[in-house]
Amino acid sequence: MTDTEVSAESESRPSGWARAKAALIPPSAAHWGWWAAGLGMGLTIATVAVTLAGRSVSAPAPAGGKAMELAVKDAILANPEVIPEAINRLQQREVEKLLASNREAIETPFAGAWTGAKDADVVLVEFFDYNCPYCRQSVADVERLLAEDPKLKVVYRDMPVLGPDSERFARASLSAAEQGRYRGFYSNVFRGQGALSQERLIRSVRAAGLNEAQVATDLSSKAIEAEIRKNLDLGRALGLTGTPSYVVGNRILSGAVGYEELKAAIEEARKADAA
């Protein structure tokens, strides 16, 4: 689901969905605004990149501020390729800080909203919306990864941003998690056809073998409401711009990135952990 689609959906929602929309828009100054801070910052970034890359720059190192600025500028003009490299490195550092400060909240599932290895060495976290066609498209990729990788754990984070039906299904989904039948509900909804509706919700609840009376109660559960709010807040904190979005290791992947990219991210996380 793209930013434009999310925005278009959001404008037709009740006022209560303003929070959901805000959850998908990262605070510009606090998140990525740093990389567009002007020429002075660009010079610093480039200098850092040269150092990190272990490159040798044939420029003098005068003591004066203006002379230093000119020397750095000359170094950049001689090595312009270091600018995007520097931006990428600093952006990755920012992502790693965000993930480190939110790691426990991201990877700790709500009740039974997870599958895979209990003693996993890599955790893949999926932020999704049952109303999102790209989330449906990605189900097969995650299922394949689970089938192939006995040490992988997948944590599901219900993040309903596409209307009231999305929220109703998310609430029923988290009720299924509390009843130990999360995967059955999740799979049934994404295998089903047609738009989300009250009738389809009832069919999905029954197909997953859920306690219908419990689901009816849980649709207004404070604990489930708090979990949904938490997931939306995490989405905002991580700067997620749509669904599906994934967190694995020190990477955030946005959109239906496909099996190969997810697999590569898992392998990268596993190698980093073993290092």
N, C-alpha and C positions, 0 to 999 in steps of 0.2 A: 504494500500500500504506500503510495508516494505521498510527499508533503501536500501536493495539490489536492489529492483525493481526500486526505485526512481533513484538510481545511474545508473543502466543500461539504463533507459530511457533517462537520462540526457546526456549521452555520444553521443547519436545520434542526439542531437538538434543543431541548429545553435548557434553561439557564444552568441547571445542575451539571451540564456537560462542559461548561466553560473550564472546569478544573481538569477534565480529561484532555481537552485541547491544549491547555497550558502545560500539561505533563509531557507533551511531545515537543515543546519548544524550549531549547536550552537557553538559560540566561546568557545573553550575548557577551556581557562584560566578564562574567565569572567563568565562562567556559572556553570558547574558541576565539574570543576577540583579541587575545594577546598576539596572535600571529599577524594581525593587520595593524600594528601599532605605529607604522611609519618607517621612514628611512633609517632613523637612528637605531631602532630595534632590528631592522633588517641587517644592518652592518654587524651588530652583535651576534645575531643568529648565524650569519655567514662565517664569522670568526670561530664560533663554537664548532660549526660543521667542519671547518678545515682541521681543527684540533682533533675532533673525534675521528675523522677519517684518516688521521695520521699523515696528512699531506704536508709537503714542504712548500711554503710560500716565500718567494724571494722578495721580501719587502722589509725595509728597515723598521726598527722599533724605537722611534724617537719618544722622548718623555713628554713633550707638549701635547695638550688635548687636541688642538686643531691639526697638528702634524700627524698625530696618531690616527685621527679620523681619515685624513688623506691617504695615509699608508694602507689602512684597512680597505678603503675604497678602491685603491689600485689593486690590492690583492683580490678583491671581488671581481673587478673587471677582467683580471687575468684568469680567474677561475669561476665563471658565472654559474657553472653547474652545481656549486655547493649550496646555492640558495634554496632550491626545492628540497635538497637532501637535508639541510638544516631544519627546515619547516617540518618535514616528516619525522625527524628524530625528536624534536621538541613536542610535536603533537603526540607521538607515542608515549613520551614521558608523562604528559598530562593525562592520557588515558590510563596509564599504569597507576598513577596516583589516585584517580577517581575510583578505579576498581579496587585498589588496596583498601581505601577508606570505607568501601561499601561491600566488601567481599562476603562477609558473613550473612548480611541481609540478602544478597543476591543468590547465594548458593544454598541457603537453608530453605527447604521446601515447606509449603503449607500442608500439614498433615500428610496425606498420601499422594500429593501432586508431584510424583517423580516415578521414574522407572529405571531399570538397568542394574548395575552392580552396586550393592550396598557398600562394598569396600573399594569403590572406584579410585583410580589414580588420576582421572580427568573428569571434570564436571562440565557438561554443556547446558547452559541455561537458555531457555527459549521464552521470549516475550511474544505473546500472540493474542489474536482476537478471532473468535469463532466466525465472525462475519467477513473475515479477510480472505479473498481468493488466493492470495500469495501464500498465506499460511497453509491453506489446504494443499496447494501445489508442493509445499516443502515437506509435508508429512512423510512421503515415501522416502525422501533423503534421510531423514532422521531415523526412520524405521530400519533402513539399510545399515546405517552406522551401528545401531544397537545390535542388529543381528550379527554383524561382523566383529564387533569389539566387546569382548566379555569384561573389560575393565572400564567401560564407559558408563557414567550415570547422567541421565537427562532430568533436569528440574524444569517444570513447567510453571510459568508465571502468567496467569490470566490478566491481560491488560485490555479491558474492553473500552474501545475508543470510537466505535462506529455506530453508536446509537443505543436506544433503550433495549432492543433485542439482544445486542451484544452483552449488555450488563446482566440481563436475566439469565442468559446461558452461562455467563461466568459465575454467577451465584450458584446455579445448579451444579456447575462443574466443581466448585469448591465444596459443595455439599457432598458430591460424589467422592472427593478426596477424603473428607472426614469419615465417610462410610467404607473406605477402602476399595472403592470401585472407580477410581479416577480414570484409569486407562480405558475401561469399557465405555464410559461416557464420551471421553475425548475421541476415541476411534469411531464410535457410532455417529457422532455429529459430523465429523469430517468425511465419513464415507457416505453420508446421506446427501440427498439432492434437494434443491429448492431453497428459497429464502428462509431465514430464521423466522419462526413464528411460534405462537403459543401452542398450536397443535403439534408442531414438530418437536417442541421442547418436551411435551408430554410423551410423545412416541420415543424420544431419546432416553428419557428417564426410565421408562418401562423396559426398553431394550437393554439397558445397562443393568437392570435388576435392582434399581435403587428403591429405597423406602420412600414412597411418594409423600406420605404425611411428613416425613422428616425434611424432604426437599421443600415442601410448601412452607414449613416453618423457617427453613434456612434462607429462603428468598428475602427475608427481612432480618437476618441474623446480623448483629453488631460485629461479631468476630469476622464474618465473611466480608462485611462492608469495610472493615479496617484492613483486611488483606488486600482488597481491590485498591483502596486508597494508597496502601504501601507500594503496590506495584506501579501505580501511576506516578508516585513520588520518585521511585527508583528510576523510572523512565525519564523523568525530568532531570534528575541528578546526573544520569549517564548521557544525556543529550540524545536520546533515541528519537528518531524522526519518523517512525512508522513501524508497522508490523509486517512480517516477523522481524525480530531483532534477536541476535544471539550474543551471549558472552561465553567465552571459553579462554581460560588462561588469562593472558593480558591483552586479549583482543575483543573488540566489539565489531560484529558483522551485521550490517543492515540490509534487509530485503531477502528475497528468495535467492540466496547466493549459490545454491546448488550443492550437490554431494561432494564434489572434489574440493571446493573451498572449505567446507566444513571439516572434511577429513584432514586437510592440510593444517588447519588451525588446531585440531585435536592433537595431531602429531607434534606440532610445534610446542604446544603446552606440555605435552608429556616429556619432550626433550629438555625443556627449560626446567621442569621440576626435578628431573634426574641429574641435572648439571650441578 
